[in-house]
Every structure is written in C-alpha cells, then in structure tokens.
Amino acid sequence: MRSIKNYLFKGTFFFALTLLLLSFKDEKDSLHGRAFNTSMSETKNGIVKRKVIADHIYFKNGKLKSDFLRKKFGFKWIRYRINKDSMYVDSTGVDVRLLVVEASATDETNQTVMMNFTTLEWDIDGEIKITKNDRLRHKYALAGREKLGKPKKIKKRKSEEDESDPLFKIVMP
C-alpha cells in the first residue's frame, strides 16, 4: 500500500515539474525574426559619397546578418545588444516602440565592425564603423525600413457568402 502511494506521489511530482518547466519558454527579443531593407552611404571626413549601397539586415536569436558586411568584409553573424527598449505614446495617440541597439564583432585579422542604430517601429537609423587595429577604415550612415511580408488574404465567412447570394436577398418595397 505504501509503495503505491509513493509511486503516485512521484508520478504527480514529475508531472507537475514537467508542466512547470514547459511553461517557462525561452523568450525572444524584440528584433528576433525581423528583416530590414536599408541603404548605406560611406562617409569620409564628414563628406558623404554619392554611391548608395542597398543592403538587407536580418535579426535572429541575438545576432544580426548583413548581406553587405558578409560579402565585403566577411562578417557572417554579428552579436547585438539592446541597450534601450521603451514604448511611448506619440502625438496621434499611437503606441510607438523605440529600440537603441549596439552590435560588434571582431575577426581573426583584428578587423572590427561596430554598429550603433535605433529602430523606431519599422524605421532603422544608425551608423557602421569598420576598424582594423583600432584605426577607422570605413564609416557608413545607415537608414531603412522594415521588410514587410506578403499581406494575408482575407477569407470570406459563410455568412458573408449567404448575404451576397441574390436568391436570399430581401427587397423592401
């Protein structure tokens, strides 16, 4: 009799423990899964070059990937940290989310990329600095918008379809 109670207690305990552990899911940050279409322009001595570079920036699991930085400098994934995550109500009464982010990575040749940017809802603004042996090599101004996916199709409900059927239409004289 005692062993049955012991097994029931252990089974209940492990079941409750499993439910408790499953309830604590790993939360993703505010940028996880977002993608931005950006344009960058290189600046030297405060003068902006005419050539504008198109880029795509992707965020996933605390890392970001830039197509331009991967192709030109070889940085595949760059760790980022959100320094400020705040929400406020603007003058039109809409909730706006502001994120201040910094990202950096160094490769084997002591080349470092440092990114400081701000996202305000779907806009991104900031700068990218590329240094080698602590000397500034390239500086880019960054601006862009979030890449939106395909719009969802609106499905008609059966009741809407019935209302549009001319056989069931009620006509008032």
RAHU-V625718 format. One record per residue. N is the residue number from 1. SS is DSSP state (H for helix, E for strand, L for the rest). Layout:
N/SS
N/SS
//
This chain:
1/L
2/H
3/H
4/H
5/H
6/H
7/H
8/H
9/H
10/H
11/H
12/H
13/H
14/H
15/H
16/H
17/H
18/H
19/H
20/H
21/H
22/H
23/H
24/L
25/L
26/L
27/L
28/L
29/L
30/L
31/L
32/L
33/L
34/L
35/E
36/E
37/E
38/E
39/E
40/E
41/E
42/E
43/E
44/E
45/L
46/L
47/E
48/E
49/E
50/E
51/E
52/E
53/E
54/E
55/E
56/E
57/E
58/E
59/E
60/E
61/L
62/L
63/E
64/E
65/E
66/E
67/H
68/H
69/H
70/H
71/H
72/H
73/H
74/L
75/L
76/L
77/L
78/E
79/E
80/E
81/E
82/E
83/E
84/E
85/E
86/E
87/E
88/E
89/E
90/L
91/L
92/L
93/L
94/L
95/E
96/E
97/E
98/E
99/E
100/E
101/E
102/E
103/E
104/E
105/E
106/E
107/L
108/L
109/L
110/L
111/E
112/E
113/E
114/E
115/E
116/E
117/E
118/E
119/E
120/E
121/L
122/L
123/E
124/E
125/E
126/E
127/E
128/E
129/E
130/E
131/E
132/E
133/L
134/L
135/E
136/E
137/E
138/E
139/E
140/E
141/E
142/E
143/E
144/E
145/E
146/E
147/L
148/L
149/L
150/L
151/L
152/L
153/L
154/L
155/L
156/L
157/L
158/H
159/H
160/H
161/H
162/H
163/H
164/H
165/L
166/H
167/H
168/H
169/L
170/L
171/L
172/L
173/L
//
